[in-house]
Amino acid sequence: MRPGGLLFGMGDPATVIDQYRRYVQDGRLEISEVMASELSELLLSKKGISLAEQGHLVTALRDLANIQEMRTKWTESRAASGMLVKARKKYIKLLRSNGMQQEAKVEARSEAIDEVQRGRVRAHEGALRAALSHWKRARKVQPQLIEAYWRPLDAHERIKSTLKGANKFGLALAKILTSVGPVNRVGESFQLQPEDAEPQPLESLLSDLSRWLKPELALPAKASVALDSPTREIERQIASIEAGEQAANAKLQAAIDTLQPAIDYHEYSRGGSS
């Protein structure tokens, strides 16, 4: 596909990104993949790329890898994520050289999500060891990223049809689930929101936990016992939120409850603050 063929006359990269993301939301994955691919090729071929353009390249490659994963195009997604690694490193370097240290830090942390995505693709390809390596890296970058602890068990089940050798991963998942509460409701869905990490939706995770705790999958007893407790606690909190017995966002509610005004308004209105 000739770089720029579809994108000619479509405007700046940000406009293209907004457009193909709308296509993704509409389920038009084929055209969104073509646009993300062409934008990536266009920016990769450009000499003297600017800081902003490098940022757009990182976004386009990240989106491309995810879109291709959604389309079960594992080889293509793996290739896009490999290019993303190089593009992200260059972008972080450019941010730092331009004095944008906070922005560089944020982008560096995004490596965790990218590594989780790479691991998912490798797991779909049946490469368990490679997938586990990506998730290990993700946990190093973002120690509270729940998906990086969840996916190893998912991959063991997917590839080996058993959790017999997944004891340490079960224990690690139990530990992180115990430490990142409470449960929050966002709209009609429930999630955990760790500090400094992306939120984890709970519907699919709870479904997996319920299945993994069944004897048929042979999860070692130590991990099974460890996982049972946070699973029950998450289910209890969901039931409490649905019954109105627990705040939908407990952290926010606690902050509101402890918030004290700096000035007593009634005293101020009477002139008593002077």
Backbone as numpy.savetxt, mean C-alpha at the origin, in Angstrom:
# Nx Ny Nz CAx CAy CAz Cx Cy Cz
5.32 -0.27 -30.03 4.47 0.93 -30.03 5.35 2.18 -30.03
5.10 3.06 -30.95 5.94 4.25 -31.08 5.67 5.21 -29.94
6.76 5.63 -29.20 6.56 6.57 -28.10 5.84 7.83 -28.56
4.81 8.19 -27.84 4.10 9.41 -28.16 3.01 9.24 -29.18
2.86 8.02 -29.75 1.86 7.82 -30.79 0.46 8.17 -30.34
0.04 7.63 -29.21 -1.30 7.90 -28.70 -1.37 9.22 -27.96
-0.24 9.65 -27.39 -0.24 10.81 -26.53 -0.06 12.13 -27.26
0.23 12.06 -28.55 0.50 13.29 -29.29 -0.68 14.26 -29.15
-0.35 15.45 -28.69 -1.36 16.49 -28.58 -2.24 16.40 -27.35
-1.91 15.46 -26.41 -2.77 15.27 -25.24 -2.41 16.19 -24.08
-1.34 16.94 -24.20 -1.00 17.85 -23.12 0.13 17.34 -22.27
0.29 17.92 -21.09 1.43 17.58 -20.24 1.22 16.23 -19.56
2.31 15.66 -18.99 2.22 14.34 -18.38 1.18 14.24 -17.27
1.03 15.29 -16.47 0.05 15.25 -15.39 -1.37 15.04 -15.93
-1.67 15.67 -17.07 -2.99 15.52 -17.70 -3.19 14.09 -18.17
-2.15 13.51 -18.76 -2.22 12.13 -19.24 -2.45 11.17 -18.08
-1.72 11.39 -16.99 -1.85 10.53 -15.80 -3.27 10.60 -15.26
-3.81 11.81 -15.14 -5.20 11.96 -14.67 -6.17 11.21 -15.58
-5.92 11.30 -16.88 -6.84 10.67 -17.85 -6.81 9.15 -17.74
-5.61 8.55 -17.75 -5.59 7.08 -17.73 -6.02 6.54 -16.36
-5.85 7.32 -15.31 -6.35 6.87 -14.00 -7.88 6.86 -13.98
-8.50 7.80 -14.68 -9.96 7.77 -14.81 -10.40 6.53 -15.58
-9.62 6.18 -16.60 -9.93 4.96 -17.35 -9.83 3.72 -16.47
-8.84 3.70 -15.59 -8.71 2.58 -14.66 -9.95 2.47 -13.79
-10.41 3.59 -13.26 -11.61 3.60 -12.41 -12.84 3.11 -13.18
-12.85 3.36 -14.48 -13.97 2.92 -15.33 -13.80 1.49 -15.81
-12.69 0.85 -15.43 -12.45 -0.52 -15.86 -11.86 -0.65 -17.25
-11.42 0.46 -17.83 -10.85 0.42 -19.18 -9.33 0.23 -19.07
-8.95 -0.97 -18.71 -7.55 -1.24 -18.38 -6.64 -1.28 -19.61
-7.16 -1.73 -20.73 -6.31 -1.83 -21.92 -5.82 -0.46 -22.39
-6.76 0.49 -22.52 -6.36 1.83 -22.96 -5.50 2.51 -21.90
-5.78 2.27 -20.62 -4.97 2.89 -19.57 -3.55 2.33 -19.59
-3.42 1.05 -19.87 -2.07 0.47 -19.98 -1.31 1.07 -21.16
-1.97 1.22 -22.29 -1.33 1.80 -23.47 -0.84 3.22 -23.16
-1.68 4.01 -22.52 -1.31 5.39 -22.22 -0.16 5.48 -21.21
-0.23 4.66 -20.16 0.85 4.66 -19.16 2.15 4.18 -19.78
2.05 3.20 -20.66 3.24 2.68 -21.33 3.87 3.71 -22.25
3.04 4.37 -23.03 3.56 5.37 -23.97 4.14 6.58 -23.23
3.49 6.99 -22.16 4.02 8.10 -21.38 5.38 7.73 -20.79
5.49 6.52 -20.28 6.76 6.06 -19.72 7.85 6.06 -20.77
7.54 5.53 -21.94 8.52 5.47 -23.03 8.93 6.88 -23.46
7.96 7.77 -23.53 8.23 9.14 -23.95 9.20 9.83 -22.98
8.96 9.65 -21.68 9.81 10.30 -20.67 11.17 9.60 -20.56
11.19 8.29 -20.73 12.46 7.57 -20.68 13.38 7.97 -21.83
12.80 8.30 -22.97 13.59 8.64 -24.15 14.03 10.11 -24.18
13.50 10.89 -23.24 13.78 12.33 -23.25 15.12 12.63 -22.60
15.92 13.43 -23.26 17.20 13.86 -22.71 17.00 15.14 -21.91
17.80 15.29 -20.86 17.68 16.47 -20.03 16.35 16.56 -19.32
15.88 15.45 -18.80 14.57 15.40 -18.16 14.58 16.27 -16.89
13.50 16.98 -16.67 13.41 17.88 -15.52 13.01 17.11 -14.26
13.10 17.78 -13.13 12.70 17.17 -11.86 11.23 16.75 -11.92
10.37 17.65 -12.39 8.94 17.34 -12.46 8.68 16.16 -13.39
9.36 16.15 -14.52 9.18 15.06 -15.48 9.66 13.73 -14.92
10.74 13.76 -14.14 11.21 12.54 -13.50 10.17 12.01 -12.52
9.52 12.92 -11.81 8.44 12.53 -10.91 7.28 11.90 -11.67
6.94 12.47 -12.82 5.88 11.90 -13.65 6.28 10.52 -14.17
7.55 10.34 -14.49 8.02 9.03 -14.96 7.85 7.98 -13.87
8.22 8.33 -12.65 8.06 7.40 -11.52 6.58 7.02 -11.37
5.70 8.02 -11.42 4.27 7.76 -11.28 3.77 6.86 -12.40
4.17 7.15 -13.63 3.70 6.38 -14.79 4.18 4.93 -14.72
5.43 4.72 -14.34 5.95 3.35 -14.25 5.28 2.58 -13.11
5.05 3.27 -12.00 4.36 2.62 -10.87 2.94 2.22 -11.28
2.25 3.14 -11.92 0.89 2.84 -12.39 0.90 1.73 -13.42
1.86 1.77 -14.32 1.95 0.75 -15.37 2.13 -0.63 -14.77
3.03 -0.76 -13.80 3.26 -2.05 -13.16 1.99 -2.57 -12.50
1.24 -1.68 -11.86 0.00 -2.08 -11.20 -1.10 -2.45 -12.20
-1.21 -1.67 -13.26 -2.22 -1.97 -14.28 -1.93 -3.32 -14.93
-0.67 -3.57 -15.25 -0.31 -4.84 -15.86 -0.52 -6.01 -14.89
-0.33 -5.76 -13.61 -0.66 -6.79 -12.62 -2.16 -7.07 -12.64
-2.96 -6.02 -12.69 -4.41 -6.19 -12.75 -4.82 -6.98 -13.99
-4.05 -6.86 -15.06 -4.36 -7.56 -16.30 -3.66 -8.93 -16.36
-3.09 -9.35 -15.24 -2.37 -10.64 -15.11 -1.23 -10.77 -16.12
-0.62 -9.66 -16.45 0.54 -9.65 -17.35 1.79 -9.59 -16.49
2.14 -10.74 -15.90 3.18 -10.79 -14.88 4.55 -10.37 -15.40
4.94 -10.88 -16.55 6.27 -10.56 -17.10 6.40 -9.07 -17.37
5.37 -8.50 -17.97 5.40 -7.07 -18.30 5.41 -6.22 -17.02
4.62 -6.63 -16.03 4.58 -5.89 -14.77 5.94 -5.94 -14.09
6.56 -7.11 -14.11 7.89 -7.24 -13.50 8.90 -6.34 -14.19
8.82 -6.24 -15.52 9.74 -5.37 -16.26 9.51 -3.90 -15.90
8.25 -3.49 -15.82 7.93 -2.10 -15.48 8.42 -1.76 -14.08
8.23 -2.66 -13.13 8.66 -2.39 -11.76 10.17 -2.36 -11.65
10.85 -3.11 -12.52 12.31 -3.04 -12.55 12.81 -1.68 -13.02
12.14 -1.13 -14.03 12.48 0.21 -14.50 12.14 1.26 -13.44
11.07 1.00 -12.70 10.67 1.91 -11.63 11.75 2.05 -10.57
12.41 0.96 -10.24 13.47 1.00 -9.22 14.53 2.04 -9.61
14.98 2.00 -10.86 16.01 2.94 -11.33 15.46 4.37 -11.37
14.24 4.51 -11.87 13.65 5.85 -12.00 13.43 6.47 -10.62
13.00 5.67 -9.66 12.76 6.19 -8.30 14.07 6.65 -7.67
15.12 5.88 -7.81 16.42 6.26 -7.25 16.91 7.58 -7.83
16.75 7.74 -9.15 17.17 8.98 -9.80 16.33 10.15 -9.31
15.03 9.92 -9.13 14.12 10.98 -8.67 14.49 11.42 -7.26
14.76 10.46 -6.38 15.14 10.80 -5.01 16.44 11.61 -5.00
17.37 11.22 -5.84 18.64 11.95 -5.93 18.40 13.38 -6.41
17.52 13.56 -7.40 17.21 14.89 -7.91 16.52 15.74 -6.84
15.61 15.13 -6.10 14.92 15.86 -5.03 15.91 16.36 -3.98
16.82 15.49 -3.59 17.81 15.88 -2.58 18.74 16.96 -3.09
19.15 16.87 -4.34 20.06 17.87 -4.90 19.39 19.23 -5.07
18.05 19.23 -5.07 17.29 20.47 -5.16 16.79 20.94 -3.79
17.36 20.37 -2.73 17.02 20.80 -1.38 15.66 20.36 -0.90
15.05 19.38 -1.56 13.71 18.92 -1.19 13.83 17.63 -0.37
14.37 17.79 0.83 14.69 16.63 1.66 13.43 15.88 2.12
12.40 16.60 2.51 11.17 15.94 2.98 10.51 15.17 1.85
10.47 15.77 0.67 9.88 15.10 -0.49 10.68 13.84 -0.84
12.01 13.93 -0.70 12.86 12.77 -0.97 12.59 11.65 0.02
12.37 12.03 1.26 12.07 11.04 2.30 10.75 10.32 2.02
9.75 11.08 1.62 8.44 10.50 1.30 8.57 9.52 0.13
9.30 9.93 -0.89 9.46 9.07 -2.06 10.26 7.81 -1.72
11.25 7.95 -0.85 12.04 6.79 -0.45 11.16 5.77 0.28
10.20 6.26 1.07 9.31 5.36 1.79 8.35 4.63 0.85
8.11 5.19 -0.31 7.21 4.55 -1.27 7.81 3.25 -1.81
9.10 3.05 -1.60 9.73 1.80 -2.03 9.03 0.60 -1.41
8.52 0.75 -0.19 7.87 -0.38 0.49 6.66 -0.88 -0.30
5.80 0.04 -0.71 4.62 -0.34 -1.49 5.04 -0.95 -2.82
6.07 -0.38 -3.44 6.55 -0.92 -4.71 7.08 -2.34 -4.54
7.78 -2.58 -3.43 8.32 -3.92 -3.19 7.21 -4.93 -2.89
6.16 -4.49 -2.20 5.01 -5.37 -1.99 4.40 -5.76 -3.33
4.27 -4.78 -4.22 3.71 -5.06 -5.54 4.58 -6.03 -6.33
5.89 -5.83 -6.27 6.80 -6.74 -6.97 6.68 -8.15 -6.40
6.53 -8.24 -5.08 6.37 -9.54 -4.46 5.09 -10.25 -4.89
4.01 -9.49 -5.01 2.75 -10.10 -5.46 2.90 -10.72 -6.84
3.57 -10.02 -7.72 3.76 -10.51 -9.08 4.62 -11.78 -9.08
5.70 -11.77 -8.32 6.56 -12.94 -8.26 5.82 -14.14 -7.68
4.95 -13.87 -6.70 4.15 -14.96 -6.13 3.21 -15.54 -7.18
2.60 -14.69 -7.99 1.74 -15.18 -9.06 2.52 -16.01 -10.07
3.80 -15.71 -10.20 4.66 -16.49 -11.11 5.17 -17.77 -10.46
4.84 -17.96 -9.17 5.28 -19.16 -8.47 6.66 -19.08 -7.87
7.25 -17.89 -7.86 8.62 -17.71 -7.34 8.55 -17.27 -5.89
8.35 -18.22 -4.98 8.13 -17.90 -3.57 9.34 -17.20 -2.94
10.53 -17.73 -3.18 11.73 -17.15 -2.55 11.92 -15.69 -2.98
11.73 -15.41 -4.26 11.87 -14.04 -4.75 10.80 -13.13 -4.15
9.58 -13.64 -4.06 8.49 -12.85 -3.48 8.79 -12.52 -2.02
9.24 -13.50 -1.26 9.56 -13.29 0.15 10.67 -12.26 0.31
11.61 -12.24 -0.62 12.70 -11.27 -0.56 12.18 -9.84 -0.74
11.25 -9.67 -1.66 10.65 -8.34 -1.88 9.89 -7.88 -0.63
9.15 -8.78 -0.02 8.37 -8.39 1.16 9.26 -8.12 2.36
10.37 -8.83 2.44 11.33 -8.56 3.51 11.88 -7.15 3.38
12.20 -6.75 2.15 12.68 -5.40 1.90 11.61 -4.37 2.25
10.35 -4.66 1.90 9.25 -3.74 2.22 9.12 -3.53 3.72
9.28 -4.60 4.50 9.18 -4.49 5.96 10.32 -3.68 6.53
11.46 -3.74 5.89 12.61 -2.96 6.35 12.38 -1.47 6.12
11.78 -1.13 4.99 11.52 0.27 4.67 10.36 0.83 5.49
9.29 0.05 5.61 8.12 0.46 6.40 7.77 -0.68 7.36
8.32 -0.66 8.57 8.13 -1.78 9.50 6.69 -2.04 9.91
5.77 -1.10 9.69 4.39 -1.31 10.08 3.44 -1.49 8.89
3.99 -1.78 7.73 3.16 -1.98 6.54 2.55 -3.38 6.59
1.28 -3.47 6.93 0.65 -4.76 7.22 0.69 -5.70 6.02
0.50 -5.20 4.82 0.47 -6.08 3.66 1.77 -6.86 3.49
2.88 -6.27 3.91 4.17 -6.94 3.79 4.28 -8.13 4.74
3.42 -8.19 5.75 3.37 -9.33 6.68 2.29 -10.34 6.28
1.27 -9.85 5.60 0.14 -10.68 5.19 0.49 -11.53 3.97
1.18 -10.93 3.01 1.42 -11.60 1.74 2.25 -12.89 1.84
3.23 -13.00 2.74 3.96 -14.27 2.81 3.07 -15.48 3.08
2.08 -15.33 3.95 1.15 -16.44 4.20 0.29 -16.71 2.97
-0.17 -15.65 2.33 -0.96 -15.78 1.11 -0.17 -16.53 0.04
1.12 -16.20 -0.09 1.96 -16.85 -1.11 2.22 -18.31 -0.77
2.44 -18.61 0.50 2.63 -20.01 0.89 1.40 -20.85 0.52
0.23 -20.30 0.82 -0.99 -21.04 0.48 -1.14 -21.18 -1.02
-0.89 -20.08 -1.74 -1.06 -20.07 -3.20 -0.11 -21.06 -3.88
1.14 -21.07 -3.46 2.16 -21.83 -4.17 2.30 -23.26 -3.64
2.19 -23.42 -2.32 2.42 -24.74 -1.73 1.13 -25.45 -1.30
0.02 -24.73 -1.32 -1.27 -25.27 -0.89 -1.26 -25.72 0.58
-0.34 -25.17 1.35 -0.24 -25.47 2.77 0.49 -24.33 3.47
0.28 -24.22 4.78 1.01 -23.25 5.59 1.96 -23.95 6.54
2.28 -25.18 6.22 3.10 -26.00 7.10 4.44 -25.35 7.46
5.06 -24.65 6.52 6.36 -24.05 6.78 6.32 -22.55 7.04
5.14 -22.04 7.41 4.96 -20.59 7.51 4.85 -20.09 8.94
5.43 -20.82 9.89 5.28 -20.47 11.30 5.77 -19.05 11.60
6.98 -18.72 11.14 7.54 -17.40 11.48 6.75 -16.26 10.84
6.16 -16.53 9.69 5.36 -15.49 9.04 4.03 -15.30 9.76
3.47 -16.40 10.27 2.25 -16.29 11.06 2.48 -15.53 12.34
3.61 -15.79 13.00 3.94 -15.07 14.24 4.17 -13.59 13.97
4.85 -13.28 12.86 5.12 -11.88 12.52 3.82 -11.13 12.22
2.90 -11.78 11.50 1.62 -11.15 11.20 0.82 -10.92 12.48
0.82 -11.91 13.37 0.11 -11.76 14.64 0.66 -10.59 15.44
1.96 -10.44 15.46 2.59 -9.36 16.21 2.20 -8.00 15.67
2.22 -7.84 14.35 1.90 -6.53 13.78 0.41 -6.22 13.95
-0.45 -7.22 13.82 -1.88 -6.99 13.99 -2.22 -6.59 15.42
-1.46 -7.10 16.37 -1.68 -6.78 17.77 -1.26 -5.35 18.11
-0.33 -4.81 17.31 0.28 -3.52 17.67 -0.29 -2.31 16.94
-1.18 -2.51 15.96 -1.55 -1.37 15.10 -3.01 -0.95 15.23
-3.73 -1.43 16.25 -5.13 -1.04 16.39 -5.28 0.43 16.73
-6.49 0.91 16.92 -7.74 0.18 16.80 -8.29 0.14 15.38
-9.37 -0.61 15.21 -10.06 -0.68 13.91 -10.77 0.64 13.65
-10.73 1.09 12.41 -11.47 2.29 11.99 -12.47 1.91 10.90
-13.56 2.63 10.84 -14.49 2.47 9.72 -14.38 3.68 8.80
-14.21 3.42 7.53 -14.15 4.47 6.52 -15.24 4.17 5.51
-16.29 4.97 5.51 -17.45 4.66 4.69 -18.11 3.39 5.22
-18.23 2.40 4.36 -18.83 1.13 4.76 -17.78 0.05 5.00
-16.51 0.39 4.89 -15.45 -0.61 5.05 -14.66 -0.37 6.33
-13.99 -1.40 6.78 -13.19 -1.33 8.00 -11.71 -1.49 7.64
-10.85 -0.82 8.41 -9.42 -0.89 8.14 -8.62 -0.65 9.40
-7.36 -1.05 9.34 -6.38 -0.70 10.35 -5.51 0.40 9.78
-5.15 1.37 10.60 -4.32 2.49 10.15 -3.07 2.56 11.01
-2.00 1.87 10.61 -0.75 1.95 11.37 -0.14 3.35 11.29
0.71 3.66 12.25 1.47 4.91 12.20 2.47 4.84 11.06
2.53 5.90 10.24 3.54 6.00 9.18 3.49 4.85 8.19
2.29 4.36 7.89 2.16 3.31 6.88 0.77 3.39 6.27
0.62 2.78 5.11 -0.66 2.81 4.42 -1.71 2.00 5.19
-2.98 2.41 5.13 -4.04 1.67 5.81 -4.23 0.29 5.19
-4.70 -0.65 5.99 -4.94 -2.01 5.53 -6.44 -2.33 5.61
-7.11 -2.44 4.45 -8.52 -2.88 4.47 -8.61 -4.27 5.09
-9.72 -4.53 5.78 -9.82 -5.75 6.57 -10.67 -6.85 5.96
-11.49 -6.56 4.99 -12.40 -7.58 4.48 -11.66 -8.81 3.96
-10.72 -8.61 3.03 -9.99 -9.74 2.47 -9.06 -10.37 3.49
-8.43 -9.54 4.32 -7.51 -10.06 5.32 -8.24 -10.96 6.31
-9.41 -10.54 6.79 -10.16 -11.36 7.74 -10.62 -12.66 7.10
-10.99 -12.60 5.83 -11.39 -13.82 5.11 -10.22 -14.79 5.04
-9.03 -14.27 4.76 -7.84 -15.12 4.70 -7.51 -15.70 6.08
-7.57 -14.86 7.11 -7.25 -15.32 8.46 -8.19 -16.44 8.89
-9.45 -16.30 8.58 -10.42 -17.32 8.93 -10.07 -18.66 8.28
-9.64 -18.60 7.04 -9.27 -19.82 6.31 -7.96 -20.40 6.82
-6.98 -19.51 7.09 -5.67 -19.98 7.54 -5.71 -20.65 8.90
-6.65 -20.29 9.72 -6.75 -20.85 11.06 -7.42 -22.22 11.08
-7.91 -22.66 9.92 -8.52 -23.99 9.84 -7.43 -25.07 9.79
-7.65 -26.21 10.43 -6.62 -27.26 10.51 -6.13 -27.76 9.14
-6.99 -27.69 8.12 -6.63 -28.24 6.81 -5.37 -27.62 6.22
-5.09 -26.35 6.55 -3.92 -25.69 5.96 -2.65 -25.91 6.77
-2.76 -26.57 7.90 -1.59 -27.02 8.68 -0.67 -25.89 9.15
-1.25 -24.73 9.45 -0.45 -23.67 10.06 0.04 -24.17 11.42
1.34 -24.09 11.69 1.85 -24.58 12.99 1.09 -24.00 14.17
0.94 -24.81 15.21 0.09 -24.46 16.36 0.48 -23.14 16.99
1.78 -22.88 17.11 2.23 -21.65 17.76 1.73 -20.42 17.00
1.85 -20.45 15.68 1.39 -19.33 14.87 -0.13 -19.25 14.87
-0.79 -20.40 14.85 -2.24 -20.43 14.85 -2.81 -19.79 16.11
-2.25 -20.15 17.27 -2.69 -19.58 18.54 -2.43 -18.08 18.57
-1.25 -17.68 18.07 -0.87 -16.26 18.08 -1.80 -15.44 17.19
-2.22 -16.00 16.05 -3.07 -15.27 15.12 -4.53 -15.24 15.56
-4.94 -16.23 16.32 -6.33 -16.32 16.74 -6.75 -15.11 17.58
-5.86 -14.67 18.47 -6.20 -13.58 19.39 -6.46 -12.25 18.67
-5.53 -11.75 17.81 -5.82 -10.48 17.12 -6.99 -10.60 16.15
-7.19 -11.79 15.58 -8.33 -11.97 14.68 -9.64 -11.78 15.43
-9.75 -12.40 16.60 -10.95 -12.25 17.41 -11.14 -10.80 17.88
-10.03 -10.13 18.21 -10.12 -8.76 18.67 -10.58 -7.83 17.55
-10.09 -8.04 16.34 -10.52 -7.23 15.20 -12.01 -7.45 14.95
-12.44 -8.69 14.99 -13.86 -9.00 14.78 -14.73 -8.38 15.88
-14.22 -8.40 17.12 -14.96 -7.80 18.23 -15.12 -6.30 18.04
-14.03 -5.63 17.60 -14.09 -4.18 17.39 -15.03 -3.82 16.26
-15.04 -4.60 15.21 -15.96 -4.34 14.09 -17.40 -4.44 14.58
-17.69 -5.48 15.35 -19.04 -5.64 15.89 -19.41 -4.47 16.80
-18.46 -4.00 17.60 -18.71 -2.87 18.51 -18.97 -1.59 17.74
-18.23 -1.37 16.66 -18.45 -0.17 15.83 -19.83 -0.25 15.18
-20.17 -1.41 14.66 -21.48 -1.56 14.01 -22.63 -1.36 15.00
-22.39 -1.73 16.27 -23.42 -1.57 17.30 -23.42 -0.19 17.92
-22.48 0.67 17.51 -22.39 2.01 18.06 -21.74 2.08 19.43
-21.07 0.99 19.82 -20.43 0.95 21.14 -18.98 1.42 21.09
-18.43 1.55 19.90 -17.05 2.00 19.73 -17.03 3.04 18.62
-16.22 4.08 18.80 -16.12 5.13 17.79 -15.60 4.56 16.48
-16.11 5.08 15.37 -15.65 4.62 14.06 -14.19 4.95 13.84
-13.72 6.03 14.47 -12.30 6.40 14.42 -11.87 6.71 15.85
-11.39 5.68 16.54 -11.11 5.81 17.97 -10.00 6.81 18.25
-8.98 6.85 17.39 -7.87 7.78 17.62 -8.35 9.23 17.49
-9.16 9.48 16.49 -9.68 10.83 16.30 -10.59 11.21 17.47
-11.43 10.28 17.89 -12.34 10.56 19.01 -11.56 10.84 20.28
-10.50 10.09 20.52 -9.68 10.30 21.71 -9.03 11.68 21.68
-8.58 12.08 20.48 -7.97 13.41 20.35 -8.98 14.51 20.62
-10.21 14.33 20.13 -11.26 15.33 20.37 -11.61 15.39 21.85
-11.69 14.21 22.48 -12.06 14.16 23.89 -11.04 14.85 24.79
-9.78 14.81 24.38 -8.73 15.38 25.23 -8.36 16.80 24.82
-9.00 17.31 23.75 -8.67 18.65 23.27 -9.20 19.69 24.24
-8.32 20.58 24.71 -8.72 21.65 25.61 -8.50 22.99 24.92
-9.49 23.86 24.93 -9.30 25.17 24.28 -8.25 25.99 25.01
-7.47 26.72 24.25 -6.41 27.53 24.84 -7.00 28.71 25.63
-8.18 29.17 25.23 -8.83 30.31 25.89 -10.28 29.93 26.21
-10.71 30.19 27.41 -12.11 29.97 27.77 -12.94 31.04 27.07
-13.77 30.64 26.12 -14.50 31.61 25.30 -15.41 32.50 26.15
-16.11 31.89 27.13 -17.05 32.68 27.93 -16.31 33.71 28.77
-15.17 33.31 29.31 -14.37 34.26 30.08 -13.86 35.37 29.19
-13.42 34.98 27.98 -12.91 35.97 27.04 -14.01 36.96 26.64
-15.25 36.44 26.42 -16.34 37.33 25.99 -16.73 38.33 27.06
-16.41 37.97 28.35 -16.70 38.90 29.44 -15.55 39.86 29.71
-14.48 39.69 28.91 -13.33 40.56 29.10 -12.43 40.08 30.24
-12.62 38.82 30.64 -11.84 38.34 31.78 -10.47 37.83 31.43
-10.08 37.88 30.14 -8.77 37.35 29.75 -7.67 38.35 29.90
-8.01 39.59 30.14 -6.98 40.63 30.26 -6.49 40.74 31.67
